[in-house]
Amino acid sequence: MCPTPIGNLEDVTLRVLTALTEADVVACEDTRHTKVLLERHGIAARLLSYHEHNERSRAGELAARIAAGEVVALVSDAGMPLISDPGFELVRECVERGLPLEVLPGASAAVTALVASGLPAERFIFAGFLPRARGELQRLLVNTSETLIAYESPRRLAATLGLLAEQDPERSVVVCRELTKIHEEIRRGSAADLAAHYSRNPARGEVVLVCGAAPPHRAAREEALTALRQLIAAGARARPAAAAVAGLTGLTANELYRALTAG
């Protein structure tokens, strides 16, 4: 598993370059993209496509090559394979067959954004790409008691920040855009401020969103709402269920009921 630069082509380790040079085949998401990296560092390699649409079939083929003694280097277009990128099927094949597997350390957009954000890094949640469904997205954003890291489309960024601002306008947020590239931008502020900024100035390029932890009372309310929804899904009536959950959490039944009907 060979992590590749998330922007600047010089952000690749010597071990990764050696592995790419010595591999019998380099499996990659986009052969054209990987070819640019290899040519930049003077490496000639045999390339094989490995992406989300052929991952399952390719994993078996590559595992057979490894079993036969070949060295396979797997790269994604940027960052660490498997982290919101293909690679899991091949790792699982190697583990199940008892084949040798080596993971080289290297660039990761999520970790880079976390460190640059200035938000607490002792504990964090990485959500990958944010969900599109409004309800699911809302629950994720407001029910996180640790720093939250996620990838977001630049086209959806303003709307996502707006949704977060509706729930908690003062929530600390950092938008990391085009990390390690020429037009890198790291913008810190409240959810409300950043929602307004990106509504006026639509984002471009790749975006990593880092959100500070939700206030404890808000996270507790979202957990209670989740429990309330589960009770209702199991057949309980809304108001009696709200009263029962309120008695266990210290929140008021009216608060829970209003939040339930509003969401």
TORFI-443831 format. One line per field, with one value per atom (N, C-alpha, C): residue number from 1; chain; atom name; x, y, z. Coordinates in pm, whole numbers, plus 50000, padded with zeros to 5 digits. Example, Ala and Ser with C-alpha at 12.3 -4.5 7.8 and 13.67 -1.06 7.14 Angstrom:
% residues 2
num	(1,1,1,2,2,2)
chaine	(A,A,A,A,A,A)
atome	(N,CA,C,N,CA,C)
u	(51319,51230,51320,51285,51367,51290)
v	(49431,49550,49670,49775,49894,50003)
w	(50780,50780,50780,50708,50714,50787)
% end
This chain:
% residues 263
num	(1,1,1,2,2,2,3,3,3,4,4,4,5,5,5,6,6,6,7,7,7,8,8,8,9,9,9,10,10,10,11,11,11,12,12,12,13,13,13,14,14,14,15,15,15,16,16,16,17,17,17,18,18,18,19,19,19,20,20,20,21,21,21,22,22,22,23,23,23,24,24,24,25,25,25,26,26,26,27,27,27,28,28,28,29,29,29,30,30,30,31,31,31,32,32,32,33,33,33,34,34,34,35,35,35,36,36,36,37,37,37,38,38,38,39,39,39,40,40,40,41,41,41,42,42,42,43,43,43,44,44,44,45,45,45,46,46,46,47,47,47,48,48,48,49,49,49,50,50,50,51,51,51,52,52,52,53,53,53,54,54,54,55,55,55,56,56,56,57,57,57,58,58,58,59,59,59,60,60,60,61,61,61,62,62,62,63,63,63,64,64,64,65,65,65,66,66,66,67,67,67,68,68,68,69,69,69,70,70,70,71,71,71,72,72,72,73,73,73,74,74,74,75,75,75,76,76,76,77,77,77,78,78,78,79,79,79,80,80,80,81,81,81,82,82,82,83,83,83,84,84,84,85,85,85,86,86,86,87,87,87,88,88,88,89,89,89,90,90,90,91,91,91,92,92,92,93,93,93,94,94,94,95,95,95,96,96,96,97,97,97,98,98,98,99,99,99,100,100,100,101,101,101,102,102,102,103,103,103,104,104,104,105,105,105,106,106,106,107,107,107,108,108,108,109,109,109,110,110,110,111,111,111,112,112,112,113,113,113,114,114,114,115,115,115,116,116,116,117,117,117,118,118,118,119,119,119,120,120,120,121,121,121,122,122,122,123,123,123,124,124,124,125,125,125,126,126,126,127,127,127,128,128,128,129,129,129,130,130,130,131,131,131,132,132,132,133,133,133,134,134,134,135,135,135,136,136,136,137,137,137,138,138,138,139,139,139,140,140,140,141,141,141,142,142,142,143,143,143,144,144,144,145,145,145,146,146,146,147,147,147,148,148,148,149,149,149,150,150,150,151,151,151,152,152,152,153,153,153,154,154,154,155,155,155,156,156,156,157,157,157,158,158,158,159,159,159,160,160,160,161,161,161,162,162,162,163,163,163,164,164,164,165,165,165,166,166,166,167,167,167,168,168,168,169,169,169,170,170,170,171,171,171,172,172,172,173,173,173,174,174,174,175,175,175,176,176,176,177,177,177,178,178,178,179,179,179,180,180,180,181,181,181,182,182,182,183,183,183,184,184,184,185,185,185,186,186,186,187,187,187,188,188,188,189,189,189,190,190,190,191,191,191,192,192,192,193,193,193,194,194,194,195,195,195,196,196,196,197,197,197,198,198,198,199,199,199,200,200,200,201,201,201,202,202,202,203,203,203,204,204,204,205,205,205,206,206,206,207,207,207,208,208,208,209,209,209,210,210,210,211,211,211,212,212,212,213,213,213,214,214,214,215,215,215,216,216,216,217,217,217,218,218,218,219,219,219,220,220,220,221,221,221,222,222,222,223,223,223,224,224,224,225,225,225,226,226,226,227,227,227,228,228,228,229,229,229,230,230,230,231,231,231,232,232,232,233,233,233,234,234,234,235,235,235,236,236,236,237,237,237,238,238,238,239,239,239,240,240,240,241,241,241,242,242,242,243,243,243,244,244,244,245,245,245,246,246,246,247,247,247,248,248,248,249,249,249,250,250,250,251,251,251,252,252,252,253,253,253,254,254,254,255,255,255,256,256,256,257,257,257,258,258,258,259,259,259,260,260,260,261,261,261,262,262,262,263,263,263)
chaine	(A,A,A,A,A,A,A,A,A,A,A,A,A,A,A,A,A,A,A,A,A,A,A,A,A,A,A,A,A,A,A,A,A,A,A,A,A,A,A,A,A,A,A,A,A,A,A,A,A,A,A,A,A,A,A,A,A,A,A,A,A,A,A,A,A,A,A,A,A,A,A,A,A,A,A,A,A,A,A,A,A,A,A,A,A,A,A,A,A,A,A,A,A,A,A,A,A,A,A,A,A,A,A,A,A,A,A,A,A,A,A,A,A,A,A,A,A,A,A,A,A,A,A,A,A,A,A,A,A,A,A,A,A,A,A,A,A,A,A,A,A,A,A,A,A,A,A,A,A,A,A,A,A,A,A,A,A,A,A,A,A,A,A,A,A,A,A,A,A,A,A,A,A,A,A,A,A,A,A,A,A,A,A,A,A,A,A,A,A,A,A,A,A,A,A,A,A,A,A,A,A,A,A,A,A,A,A,A,A,A,A,A,A,A,A,A,A,A,A,A,A,A,A,A,A,A,A,A,A,A,A,A,A,A,A,A,A,A,A,A,A,A,A,A,A,A,A,A,A,A,A,A,A,A,A,A,A,A,A,A,A,A,A,A,A,A,A,A,A,A,A,A,A,A,A,A,A,A,A,A,A,A,A,A,A,A,A,A,A,A,A,A,A,A,A,A,A,A,A,A,A,A,A,A,A,A,A,A,A,A,A,A,A,A,A,A,A,A,A,A,A,A,A,A,A,A,A,A,A,A,A,A,A,A,A,A,A,A,A,A,A,A,A,A,A,A,A,A,A,A,A,A,A,A,A,A,A,A,A,A,A,A,A,A,A,A,A,A,A,A,A,A,A,A,A,A,A,A,A,A,A,A,A,A,A,A,A,A,A,A,A,A,A,A,A,A,A,A,A,A,A,A,A,A,A,A,A,A,A,A,A,A,A,A,A,A,A,A,A,A,A,A,A,A,A,A,A,A,A,A,A,A,A,A,A,A,A,A,A,A,A,A,A,A,A,A,A,A,A,A,A,A,A,A,A,A,A,A,A,A,A,A,A,A,A,A,A,A,A,A,A,A,A,A,A,A,A,A,A,A,A,A,A,A,A,A,A,A,A,A,A,A,A,A,A,A,A,A,A,A,A,A,A,A,A,A,A,A,A,A,A,A,A,A,A,A,A,A,A,A,A,A,A,A,A,A,A,A,A,A,A,A,A,A,A,A,A,A,A,A,A,A,A,A,A,A,A,A,A,A,A,A,A,A,A,A,A,A,A,A,A,A,A,A,A,A,A,A,A,A,A,A,A,A,A,A,A,A,A,A,A,A,A,A,A,A,A,A,A,A,A,A,A,A,A,A,A,A,A,A,A,A,A,A,A,A,A,A,A,A,A,A,A,A,A,A,A,A,A,A,A,A,A,A,A,A,A,A,A,A,A,A,A,A,A,A,A,A,A,A,A,A,A,A,A,A,A,A,A,A,A,A,A,A,A,A,A,A,A,A,A,A,A,A,A,A,A,A,A,A,A,A,A,A,A,A,A,A,A,A,A,A,A,A,A,A,A,A,A,A,A,A,A,A,A,A,A,A,A,A,A,A,A,A,A,A,A,A,A,A,A,A,A,A,A,A,A,A,A,A,A,A,A,A,A,A,A,A,A,A,A,A,A,A,A,A,A,A,A,A,A,A,A,A,A,A,A,A,A,A,A,A,A,A,A,A,A,A,A,A,A,A,A,A,A,A,A,A,A,A,A,A,A,A,A,A,A,A,A,A,A,A,A,A,A,A,A,A,A)
atome	(N,CA,C,N,CA,C,N,CA,C,N,CA,C,N,CA,C,N,CA,C,N,CA,C,N,CA,C,N,CA,C,N,CA,C,N,CA,C,N,CA,C,N,CA,C,N,CA,C,N,CA,C,N,CA,C,N,CA,C,N,CA,C,N,CA,C,N,CA,C,N,CA,C,N,CA,C,N,CA,C,N,CA,C,N,CA,C,N,CA,C,N,CA,C,N,CA,C,N,CA,C,N,CA,C,N,CA,C,N,CA,C,N,CA,C,N,CA,C,N,CA,C,N,CA,C,N,CA,C,N,CA,C,N,CA,C,N,CA,C,N,CA,C,N,CA,C,N,CA,C,N,CA,C,N,CA,C,N,CA,C,N,CA,C,N,CA,C,N,CA,C,N,CA,C,N,CA,C,N,CA,C,N,CA,C,N,CA,C,N,CA,C,N,CA,C,N,CA,C,N,CA,C,N,CA,C,N,CA,C,N,CA,C,N,CA,C,N,CA,C,N,CA,C,N,CA,C,N,CA,C,N,CA,C,N,CA,C,N,CA,C,N,CA,C,N,CA,C,N,CA,C,N,CA,C,N,CA,C,N,CA,C,N,CA,C,N,CA,C,N,CA,C,N,CA,C,N,CA,C,N,CA,C,N,CA,C,N,CA,C,N,CA,C,N,CA,C,N,CA,C,N,CA,C,N,CA,C,N,CA,C,N,CA,C,N,CA,C,N,CA,C,N,CA,C,N,CA,C,N,CA,C,N,CA,C,N,CA,C,N,CA,C,N,CA,C,N,CA,C,N,CA,C,N,CA,C,N,CA,C,N,CA,C,N,CA,C,N,CA,C,N,CA,C,N,CA,C,N,CA,C,N,CA,C,N,CA,C,N,CA,C,N,CA,C,N,CA,C,N,CA,C,N,CA,C,N,CA,C,N,CA,C,N,CA,C,N,CA,C,N,CA,C,N,CA,C,N,CA,C,N,CA,C,N,CA,C,N,CA,C,N,CA,C,N,CA,C,N,CA,C,N,CA,C,N,CA,C,N,CA,C,N,CA,C,N,CA,C,N,CA,C,N,CA,C,N,CA,C,N,CA,C,N,CA,C,N,CA,C,N,CA,C,N,CA,C,N,CA,C,N,CA,C,N,CA,C,N,CA,C,N,CA,C,N,CA,C,N,CA,C,N,CA,C,N,CA,C,N,CA,C,N,CA,C,N,CA,C,N,CA,C,N,CA,C,N,CA,C,N,CA,C,N,CA,C,N,CA,C,N,CA,C,N,CA,C,N,CA,C,N,CA,C,N,CA,C,N,CA,C,N,CA,C,N,CA,C,N,CA,C,N,CA,C,N,CA,C,N,CA,C,N,CA,C,N,CA,C,N,CA,C,N,CA,C,N,CA,C,N,CA,C,N,CA,C,N,CA,C,N,CA,C,N,CA,C,N,CA,C,N,CA,C,N,CA,C,N,CA,C,N,CA,C,N,CA,C,N,CA,C,N,CA,C,N,CA,C,N,CA,C,N,CA,C,N,CA,C,N,CA,C,N,CA,C,N,CA,C,N,CA,C,N,CA,C,N,CA,C,N,CA,C,N,CA,C,N,CA,C,N,CA,C,N,CA,C,N,CA,C,N,CA,C,N,CA,C,N,CA,C,N,CA,C,N,CA,C,N,CA,C,N,CA,C,N,CA,C,N,CA,C,N,CA,C,N,CA,C,N,CA,C,N,CA,C,N,CA,C,N,CA,C,N,CA,C,N,CA,C,N,CA,C,N,CA,C,N,CA,C,N,CA,C,N,CA,C,N,CA,C,N,CA,C,N,CA,C,N,CA,C,N,CA,C,N,CA,C,N,CA,C,N,CA,C,N,CA,C,N,CA,C,N,CA,C,N,CA,C,N,CA,C,N,CA,C,N,CA,C,N,CA,C,N,CA,C,N,CA,C,N,CA,C,N,CA,C,N,CA,C,N,CA,C,N,CA,C,N,CA,C,N,CA,C,N,CA,C,N,CA,C,N,CA,C,N,CA,C,N,CA,C,N,CA,C,N,CA,C,N,CA,C,N,CA,C,N,CA,C)
u	(50086,50000,50090,50081,50173,50095,50101,50036,50108,50032,50088,50054,50122,50099,49953,49904,49768,49765,49881,49889,50029,50119,50258,50328,50380,50439,50567,50622,50742,50710,50582,50541,50523,50626,50624,50750,50740,50855,50952,51074,51174,51136,51073,51031,50925,50832,50730,50793,50886,50952,51026,51092,51163,51063,50952,50852,50793,50767,50712,50814,50940,51046,51062,51054,51081,50960,50840,50719,50710,50655,50629,50512,50418,50304,50256,50213,50157,50008,49925,49780,49737,49658,49624,49485,49426,49291,49287,49376,49379,49522,49545,49682,49743,49661,49714,49762,49687,49724,49853,49859,49978,50101,50082,50194,50263,50187,50246,50342,50300,50386,50511,50494,50609,50708,50659,50748,50820,50752,50815,50937,50934,51045,51126,51110,51191,51172,51047,51018,50939,50986,50913,50851,50720,50653,50537,50503,50386,50262,50165,50047,49925,49840,49717,49606,49492,49384,49321,49294,49229,49145,49015,48929,48798,48708,48588,48499,48508,48422,48476,48606,48661,48735,48721,48800,48782,48659,48634,48701,48687,48748,48900,48950,49094,49162,49093,49154,49195,49108,49142,49259,49260,49369,49502,49502,49626,49672,49578,49615,49680,49632,49692,49834,49856,49991,50085,50035,50117,50148,50048,50069,50172,50181,50278,50417,50432,50564,50586,50487,50506,50489,50548,50531,50434,50325,50222,50225,50236,50225,50089,50012,49881,49885,49838,49830,49689,49646,49526,49570,49478,49517,49586,49545,49605,49581,49684,49669,49685,49632,49647,49539,49576,49475,49383,49258,49151,49082,49151,49089,49007,48878,48787,48839,48912,48967,48966,48982,48984,49104,49092,49201,49156,49037,48993,48981,48928,48909,49042,49145,49276,49336,49324,49375,49305,49174,49099,49142,49164,49212,49347,49437,49570,49560,49478,49463,49402,49297,49231,49320,49408,49495,49629,49651,49778,49894,49868,49972,50041,50167,50239,50178,50167,50106,50188,50231,50310,50245,50222,50162,50268,50296,50395,50326,50385,50323,50341,50251,50264,50149,50128,50034,49891,49815,49673,49608,49510,49444,49373,49313,49238,49329,49442,49534,49598,49634,49693,49597,49470,49369,49349,49348,49329,49440,49564,49676,49671,49635,49631,49514,49411,49288,49306,49395,49407,49301,49220,49118,49176,49116,49170,49189,49305,49339,49357,49334,49354,49255,49131,49028,48954,48927,48856,48781,48686,48608,48630,48666,48679,48556,48479,48353,48363,48481,48491,48413,48346,48263,48130,48085,47963,47841,47742,47621,47541,47464,47385,47248,47191,47058,47063,46970,46975,46965,46874,46858,46981,47038,47159,47276,47288,47395,47379,47257,47231,47266,47228,47259,47409,47481,47626,47691,47650,47715,47691,47571,47538,47550,47582,47585,47725,47826,47965,48033,48074,48135,48286,48343,48486,48502,48623,48652,48610,48542,48493,48569,48620,48689,48609,48587,48512,48553,48534,48554,48419,48422,48298,48321,48219,48224,48222,48302,48297,48160,48085,47951,47852,47877,47784,47833,47952,48013,47927,47883,47805,47677,47609,47485,47511,47620,47654,47685,47763,47793,47666,47576,47450,47366,47362,47289,47349,47481,47547,47519,47520,47495,47353,47258,47120,47112,47192,47188,47277,47390,47489,47575,47528,47598,47738,47766,47898,47994,47955,48041,48171,48284,48415,48431,48466,48480,48603,48670,48785,48764,48776,48769,48911,48957,49091,49072,49119,49095,49226,49234,49352,49481,49479,49594,49720,49829,49964,49976,49869,49874,49900,49915,49949,49843,49717,49608,49553,49638,49594,49527,49416,49344,49302,49330,49283,49208,49076,48993,48921,48943,48886,48778,48677,48573,48456,48348,48225,48151,48060,47980,47903,47848,47771,47859,47977,48066,48112,48150,48199,48086,47967,47853,47827,47834,47814,47925,48049,48162,48151,48125,48124,47995,47892,47774,47806,47887,47928,48042,48128,48249,48254,48187,48182,48322,48337,48467,48500,48629,48678,48779,48796,48899,48854,48950,48921,48912,48811,48781,48781,48847,48836,48774,48667,48596,48630,48671,48703,48613,48535,48440,48479,48472,48494,48385,48410,48313,48185,48072,47945,47940,47873,47858,47794,47835,47784,47632,47564,47417,47355,47416,47361,47384,47504,47532,47439,47415,47326,47184,47140,47005,46993,47096,47090,47089,47166,47162,47024,46961,46826,46727,46743,46655,46668,46792,46814,46740,46749,46677,46526,46478,46335,46287,46362,46324,46320,46413,46414,46292,46251,46130,46007,45998,45883,45883,46000,46009,45966,45983,45943,45795,45724,45580,45531,45621,45579,45516,45424,45366,45465,45462,45566,45570,45457,45461,45497,45437,45481,45628,45676,45816,45908,45865,45944,45952,45843,45843,45937,45937,46023,46171,46205,46345,46387,46296,46327,46359,46283,46309,46444,46499,46630,46746,46719,46829,46834,46727,46726,46678,46653,46596,46445,46381,46236,46167,46049,45973,45931,45893,45852,45966,46087,46203,46229,46223,46247,46138,46014,45904,45914,45946,45960,46075,46187,46301,46267,46188,46149,46062,45962,45872,45939,46039,46110,46204,46260,46358,46300)
v	(49882,50000,50124,50203,50317,50448,50529,50659,50753,50835,50929,51072,51171,51310,51352,51440,51491,51617,51663,51781,51800,51841,51865,51732,51714,51587,51554,51650,51623,51560,51557,51501,51349,51282,51136,51086,50976,50929,50850,50841,50762,50616,50565,50425,50398,50493,50475,50475,50566,50569,50439,50386,50258,50147,50144,50040,50047,50167,50183,50142,50167,50129,49978,49912,49769,49681,49736,49655,49595,49476,49413,49481,49530,49601,49704,49820,49925,49935,49903,49913,50052,50120,50260,50293,50396,50439,50488,50579,50639,50631,50550,50529,50660,50748,50877,50963,50962,51041,50988,50858,50798,50813,50811,50827,50961,51065,51197,51191,51125,51111,51030,50921,50836,50910,50979,51053,51164,51227,51334,51282,51155,51098,50995,50997,50914,50765,50723,50582,50526,50415,50343,50219,50205,50093,50044,49918,49861,49898,49963,50013,49928,49911,49835,49911,49929,50006,49928,49999,49941,50051,50049,50157,50100,50188,50143,50055,50066,49988,49849,49828,49695,49636,49700,49662,49515,49469,49331,49229,49246,49149,49162,49283,49305,49253,49259,49215,49068,48986,48844,48823,48898,48888,48929,49040,49088,48996,48944,48849,48725,48679,48564,48595,48718,48758,48757,48808,48810,48668,48582,48443,48375,48421,48363,48423,48520,48575,48715,48775,48911,49013,49130,49242,49340,49367,49460,49584,49700,49827,49886,49919,49979,50126,50212,50355,50402,50510,50581,50709,50786,50909,51006,51005,51095,51040,51047,51005,50855,50807,50667,50579,50471,50377,50332,50304,50261,50377,50488,50599,50681,50646,50703,50679,50571,50532,50379,50324,50178,50115,49987,49912,49808,49825,49734,49590,49571,49434,49362,49433,49370,49337,49429,49401,49279,49273,49158,49028,49032,48912,48866,48961,48927,48869,48929,48881,48741,48721,48590,48481,48515,48414,48402,48487,48483,48535,48629,48684,48802,48826,48937,49071,49159,49290,49394,49497,49603,49738,49816,49948,50053,50138,50244,50371,50444,50568,50680,50779,50891,50988,51062,51173,51129,51213,51193,51330,51359,51489,51510,51403,51417,51457,51389,51419,51555,51588,51719,51831,51815,51916,51926,51813,51814,51893,51868,51937,52087,52119,52260,52336,52265,52331,52410,52365,52427,52381,52283,52228,52108,52069,51958,51832,51769,51653,51525,51533,51414,51303,51344,51249,51312,51232,51287,51175,51214,51122,51159,51060,51082,51021,51104,51059,51028,51042,51021,51129,51090,51185,51201,51323,51349,51293,51244,51191,51301,51264,51361,51386,51283,51299,51401,51498,51609,51561,51469,51422,51352,51265,51193,51289,51385,51485,51568,51610,51692,51617,51491,51414,51398,51376,51361,51490,51602,51729,51773,51751,51807,51706,51580,51477,51421,51505,51460,51528,51447,51502,51512,51484,51502,51585,51626,51696,51607,51663,51589,51631,51532,51556,51488,51559,51500,51563,51486,51538,51590,51703,51760,51814,51805,51861,52013,52082,52229,52282,52209,52253,52247,52159,52142,52211,52267,52321,52428,52526,52636,52584,52491,52437,52359,52282,52206,52299,52402,52499,52571,52598,52662,52575,52445,52352,52348,52346,52346,52476,52587,52716,52727,52661,52661,52598,52495,52422,52486,52538,52589,52695,52817,52920,52952,52930,52963,52845,52735,52616,52649,52609,52633,52541,52599,52524,52572,52479,52513,52447,52525,52474,52470,52352,52333,52297,52382,52366,52359,52264,52249,52235,52147,52130,52093,52157,52140,52190,52244,52292,52443,52498,52640,52728,52693,52777,52725,52668,52619,52730,52695,52790,52720,52781,52732,52847,52835,52944,52896,52969,52934,53036,52990,53081,53006,53077,53014,52955,52863,52803,52911,53008,53114,53200,53237,53321,53251,53123,53052,53018,52993,52970,53094,53210,53335,53357,53331,53354,53267,53137,53048,53057,53120,53151,53264,53357,53469,53430,53339,53301,53149,53093,52948,52887,52776,52709,52634,52617,52536,52436,52328,52231,52133,52065,51961,52023,51981,52042,51938,51973,51896,51989,51942,52020,51966,52055,52014,52095,52025,52090,52061,52163,52143,52056,52001,51914,51991,51921,51983,52008,52115,52138,52017,51983,51862,51853,51965,51959,51925,51974,51945,51800,51750,51609,51518,51553,51472,51473,51588,51596,51510,51511,51430,51281,51240,51100,51062,51154,51128,51121,51207,51203,51073,51024,50896,50785,50784,50683,50698,50822,50847,50796,50823,50775,50623,50559,50412,50357,50422,50378,50393,50505,50529,50429,50400,50302,50163,50138,50008,50003,50117,50117,50206,50271,50357,50486,50542,50672,50782,50888,50990,51057,51106,51182,51095,50977,50893,50852,50826,50790,50906,51029,51146,51163,51137,51148,51045,50924,50818,50853,50899,50933,51053,51149,51267,51227,51132,51087,51023,50966,50900,50995,51105,51192,51326,51365,51495,51607,51577,51675,51679,51784,51791,51720,51664,51594,51688,51810,51908,51943,51958,51989,51878,51753,51640,51628,51649,51637,51745,51869,51977,51948,51899,51868,51755,51658,51546,51592,51673,51718,51818,51891,51988,51919,51803,51735,51636)
w	(50000,50000,50000,49893,49877,49872,49977,49973,49877,49809,49712,49752,49696,49735,49714,49802,49788,49703,49662,49576,49522,49607,49568,49542,49420,49382,49457,49527,49606,49742,49777,49906,49896,49852,49844,49913,49985,50063,49975,50023,49952,49946,50053,50054,49948,49931,49829,49690,49665,49535,49507,49609,49593,49563,49635,49613,49473,49425,49290,49184,49211,49116,49108,49223,49229,49202,49202,49186,49047,49040,48910,48840,48918,48861,48964,48913,48998,48967,49064,49048,49092,49009,49038,48988,49049,49011,48866,48833,48700,48649,48549,48500,48449,48394,48344,48459,48568,48685,48747,48766,48828,48739,48608,48516,48535,48568,48593,48711,48819,48937,48904,48834,48801,48711,48612,48521,48595,48691,48770,48844,48884,48961,48880,48748,48661,48678,48703,48727,48609,48555,48452,48517,48506,48573,48487,48508,48442,48523,48459,48529,48498,48599,48585,48658,48592,48655,48770,48878,48996,49058,49032,49080,49132,49175,49244,49157,49026,48939,48907,48924,48896,49016,49132,49248,49286,49287,49332,49242,49111,49019,49016,49020,49016,49143,49257,49383,49374,49320,49307,49212,49102,49004,49066,49139,49200,49312,49390,49495,49434,49321,49253,49208,49162,49123,49244,49357,49478,49523,49518,49556,49467,49342,49247,49263,49355,49381,49329,49264,49214,49327,49306,49399,49335,49405,49357,49445,49384,49457,49425,49529,49509,49548,49459,49489,49455,49522,49481,49413,49362,49293,49387,49515,49613,49753,49835,49974,49994,50106,50147,50086,50018,49970,50083,50049,50140,50211,50235,50308,50209,50199,50098,49957,49940,49811,49801,49679,49664,49735,49762,49822,49923,49979,50085,50036,49916,49866,49852,49808,49793,49929,50024,50159,50217,50200,50254,50188,50057,49987,50043,50064,50115,50256,50340,50477,50478,50399,50398,50342,50248,50188,50260,50360,50432,50350,50259,50173,50242,50212,50276,50235,50332,50310,50385,50315,50378,50347,50452,50437,50465,50367,50385,50431,50524,50572,50470,50479,50386,50396,50289,50290,50314,50386,50407,50421,50337,50342,50474,50528,50653,50769,50782,50892,50872,50750,50722,50761,50726,50760,50910,50978,51123,51191,51154,51215,51183,51059,51018,51079,51121,51166,51296,51383,51513,51611,51573,51661,51737,51850,51929,51846,51861,51779,51861,51993,52076,52038,52010,51966,51850,51747,51632,51561,51480,51397,51251,51170,51027,50960,50891,50833,50684,50625,50481,50407,50298,50225,50298,50317,50391,50319,50394,50331,50263,50162,50087,50149,50214,50273,50386,50382,50477,50622,50649,50786,50839,50756,50796,50815,50725,50735,50862,50890,51007,51135,51143,51264,51283,51172,51182,51230,51174,51206,51350,51401,51532,51645,51612,51715,51732,51717,51725,51842,51939,52061,52052,51934,51908,51781,51754,51629,51511,51415,51300,51175,51100,50973,50863,50753,50643,50511,50404,50270,50218,50149,50096,49956,49875,49740,49748,49669,49671,49633,49552,49512,49628,49725,49837,49964,49962,50084,50149,50072,50130,50194,50129,50184,50311,50315,50435,50551,50524,50629,50674,50581,50616,50708,50679,50764,50904,50911,51041,51116,51044,51107,51161,51094,51144,51283,51304,51430,51536,51493,51590,51521,51511,51433,51483,51611,51666,51665,51610,51606,51532,51589,51525,51405,51291,51167,51093,51025,50941,50805,50700,50563,50508,50474,50415,50268,50182,50038,49963,49868,49783,49865,49964,50053,49975,50007,49952,49808,49751,49614,49611,49493,49477,49542,49526,49576,49709,49791,49922,50001,50066,50150,50279,50392,50520,50585,50594,50645,50772,50880,51010,51047,51120,51165,51224,51250,51299,51180,51210,51103,51027,51099,51034,50944,50992,50913,50785,50800,50683,50585,50638,50548,50463,50526,50452,50350,50390,50299,50175,50193,50076,49996,50054,49973,49876,49922,49835,49742,49790,49714,49701,49601,49586,49582,49653,49663,49534,49512,49401,49456,49383,49420,49527,49585,49684,49823,49898,50027,50138,50247,50372,50475,50537,50638,50776,50866,51003,51097,51179,51269,51414,51496,51638,51698,51814,51881,51909,51898,51932,52083,52126,52270,52336,52457,52523,52527,52554,52564,52430,52321,52189,52151,52180,52150,52230,52358,52442,52386,52336,52280,52155,52070,51949,51981,52082,52123,52173,52249,52299,52184,52084,51967,51890,51880,51814,51886,52019,52098,52080,52078,52060,51925,51820,51687,51681,51749,51752,51822,51931,52002,51915,51844,51757,51642,51587,51478,51525,51655,51711,51747,51729,51751,51864,51936,52048,51996,52072,52038,52074,51996,52006,52144,52193,52318,52439,52456,52569,52558,52434,52415,52452,52414,52449,52600,52669,52815,52878,52822,52876,52855,52736,52708,52791,52808,52889,53032,53086,53222,53240,53133,53140,53114,53044,53001,53073,53139,53204,53114,52984,52894,52913,52864,52878,52763,52794,52691,52580,52615,52514,52420,52476,52393,52294,52339,52252,52146,52184,52091,51983,52024,51926,51829,51882,51796,51701,51748,51665,51548,51577,51472,51377,51429,51345,51248,51290,51207,51113)
% end
